[in-house]
């Protein structure tokens, strides 16, 4: 008797085939992400800002409403049944469909309208942040309206395949580390490890975001659309990149190594 395992290759996602959809999706997710940014309590290194890959798409996870309301809400972009759902711990829900032709302006109005209908008052800075092709305020953007549902689903499935690799990699480290999260400003799935030491003061030109994000020594890993490495190759890259960076920075890798991960694999 023998057994074997295989790793399916990541689905193809050539940039030229979904560039317009990628730009539109990026802006959609910035709108949702800015809702989380506005409503979440501040955390170090801007960890209150990112979105997360969910079993159906992309989500804010649970976000607290304004003080005194005593409730949580969540905004999720469902890519399997393309729609945005806003749900609350009071059992209420608002939903609108997402399809090709839905402009960023309409998406923005729909998100804010759904929140308002549920009594959730949110004001965001309604313009793109670091987007590669747009500086147009969301409410005025009637240009970005491409939504190839199949391409969006492939992108999500790639991230859903990559995320467990990051999570298993995370289990081998005992030091401070970030969650595995999706930064909507650059649309990358990211994970960061910390040495426990403060970093040298940043350059005077560094903004508030960079100063807080890199206040301590870090080794960060990111995954962007366009990579085609299967899981095994990605694991090898993560381990080799961490060793090289940690050794160059003088981190005590043995002290930060999680032995319980090795023990679990041996059982």
N, C-alpha and C positions, 0 to 999 in steps of 0.2 A: 504494500500500500504506500502510495506517495501523495504528497500534497504540494501544491505550489500556489503562488499568488501573483497576480499581475496588477499593474497600475495602468489604468486607462490614460491615454494621452489627453492633455487638455484640449478642449474643442478649438478649432481654428477660429481666429478672430483678427484677420488682416485689417490694419487700420484704415486703408483706403476704402474698404467696404462698409465701414460704419462711422467714419469720421464725423459726419454731421450729427448722427444720433449720439455719439459720444459727447460732443459739445453740448447738445441739448440736455442729455441725462446729467451731465456735470452741473449744469445750471439748476436743473430740478433739485438735485441733491444739495446744492448750496443753499437753496431756499429752505429746505427741510432742516439742514444743519444749522442755519442761523436761528431757527426757532429754538433748537436745543441750546445753542450758545446763549441766547437771551434768557432762557428760563432756568437752566441748570445752575446750582450753586457753584461758585468758582472752585476749581481744583488746580493743584500745582501742574506745571508743564502743559497747561491747556487741555487737560484730560476731560474736561467737561464739554469739550467742543465736538469731538468726532462722532460719526455714525457707526453702525455695526452691521455686519452681514447677518441676516436672519434666515430661518428655514424657507422663507418665501421671497426675500428681497433685501431691502435696506431699511433700517429702523433707527429711531432715536433711542430705543428702549424706554423704560419708564422715566418720565420727566415730571417733577413737581409743579403743580399750578402755583399761582401766587399765594403768599402766606395768608392763612385764614380760610382757604378753600378746603383744605384737608383732602385733596385728591391728587391722583397722578393721571397723566395722559401719555399717549404714545402716538407717534406719527410713523407710518410704515408705507413705503412704496413697494407694493406687491408686483413682482415681475412675472409670476406664474399666471395670474389673472390680472392683467395690468390695470392697476388702480391705486389710489392713495386712500388709506383708511386712517382716521383719527378716532381713537377709542379712549375712554376714561374709566376710572375705577368706580364710577357711578353707573356703569352699564350702558352709557350712551355712546353713539357712534355716528360718524359722518363719513361718506365715501363718495369719490368721484372717479370716473374712468380715465385712463390715460391711453391715448392712441396717436398715431401719426397725424400731424397737423395741429396738435395742441401747442400753442405758443407758450413761451416762458411767461409772458404777461398773463395769459389765461390761467396757467398753472399757479402762478403767484396769487392771483385773485381767488382761485378755488381753495388753496391751502388756507389763506387768511380767512376766507369766508367760512370754511368748515370749523376752524377754531372759534371764530366769533359766534357761530350758531351754537356751539357747545359752552359758551360763556367764558372762553379762555382768551384773555386779552394779551396780545403779543404785539410788540412793535420791534421790527428788526431794521438793521441798516440794509435797505433793499437795493443792493447793487452787488455785482460780482466781486469776488476777492481772488486775485491772482489767476483769473480764468485766462486760458491761452488765446481766446478769440473774441472776447466780449468785455466791454466796460459799460454797456448800456444798462441803465436801471431796470430792474426786473419788470416793473409795471409798464415800461415802454418797449420791451423787447418782443417784437412780433416777427423777428427774423428767424430765431432758433425755434424750430417746430418739428424737427425730424425725430421720429420714434419708431425704429425698426425693432419690434418686440422680440423677434428671434435673436437679434444681435445682443440686445440687452440681457436676455436670458443666458446667452452663452457667456457674456462677461460675468454675470452673477455666478454662474456655475464654476467658472474658473476661480473666482474668489472663494466660493464655498469649498473648493478642492484644496486651495492653498491655506485657508485658515486653520484646518486641523494640523497641518505641518508646523505652523507657527506655534500652535498650542502645545504640541508635543515637545518642540524645541524649548518652549517656556518652562516645561516641567523639569528641565535639567539644570535649572538655575535657582539659587536660593536668595540672591540679592534682590534689591528693589528692582521692579520692572513694570513696564506699562501693560495695560490690557492690549489685546490684539484689536485694533480699531481702524476705521476707514476715515482718513483725513479728507474732508470734502474740498479743501482749497486746492489740493493737487491730485485728488482722486487716487490715493495710494493706500493699500493695506499695510499697516505699519506696526512695528513692535520694537521696544527699546529696553536695553539693559543698562543698569547704573552700577558704578564701582563703589559708590558711597562717599566719594570725595567731591568737593566743590570744584567747579571748573574755573580756569583763569577768567578774569573780567573780560567781557566781550568788547569788541571794537566800539568806539564811540558812535559809529554810524548805525549800530544794531538797534532795531526797534524793540518795542515792549514785548512783542511776540517772541522774538529770538532770545531776548534776555531771559525770559522766564523759561522757555523751552529748553535752553542749554545752560541753565544755572549750575548744573552738576555734570560731572563726567558721564558721558553716555556712549553707547554703541547702538546705533539704530539700524533697523532692517526694513526695507520697503519693497512692495511688489506693485508694479504698475501694469496696466493693460499693455500687451505687446510681447511679454515674455512667453516662451513656449516650453519651459522646462517642466517635466513631470515631477511628481512629488519627491522621488528619490534624489533627483539631481538638485532640487531645491533644498532638501535636508542637508546634502553634502555642502552646498554653497553656504548655508547658514552657519554650519559648524566651522568650516574653514575660515569664513570671514570673521567670525567671532574670535577664533584663536589668533588670527593675525592682528586684529585690532587690539585685543586685550593684551597680547604680548608687547605690542608696540607702545601701549600706554602704561605698561607696568602693573596691570591688574593681577591680583593673586587668584588665578583661575581655579586652583585647587580649593581655596577657601569658599569660593562662590559656586562650586560644583554641587549639584543635587545628587547625592548617592542613592536616595530612595528611588529615583527613576531607573537606575541601573539594577537595583534589587528587584524592582517590579518586573523588569524585562527578563530577569534570570529565573523567576518563579514559574 
